[in-house]
Amino acid sequence: MLKGLTKRVREDEGFTLIELMVVVLIIGILIAIALPTFLGARNRANDKAAQSGLRNALAAAKTCFTDHDTYDDTAGSGQVCDAATLGTIETSLTFVDSTSPGSTGPNVISVDVPSGTIWDAASWSKSGTCYYVEDDSQNGTFYGSAAVASGGDCLGTDANGVSGPSW
């Protein structure tokens, strides 16, 4: 009896080709279902990173505005809430003036100060979307977005006139 059991164990070594193919098929189906979900999550995370950077930049700009009662006081104190000034208020972000190439990532904020009451900014998401925010001290804060190809310009000047209540 022990001989028969030992012989049977030797014959049952490994898996058959059919069993291995079924396992590969199941793994392939799981990947086909899960991959689009993970890619969508990555794009949403990239978008939220750009939006978060803009919110932090907006908070820094409002701090600057509160201190000087204007975004552009070149006639008075000479203080402008531009890229150089905002970089000293919010050090976790890199601020650039609104010239080409503008924002190149979620932590690079392109800034434009068209007047003493309006402040514009843009941030590029790695998903290919440029997010905009415009703060008008008289009319409120407005948001917008647009698709921008990699290497395209994502400039704060493009935020001028956005009218959305949120992203």
Secondary structure, 3 states (H helix, E strand, C coil): CHHHHHHHHHHCCCCCHHHHHHHHHHHHHHHHHHHHHHHHHHHHHHHHHHHHHHHHHHHHHHHHHHHHCCCEECCCCCEECCHHHHHHHCCCCEEEECCCCECCCCCEEEEECCCCCEEEEEEECCCCEEEEEEEECCCEEEEEEEECCCCCCECHHHHCCCCECCC
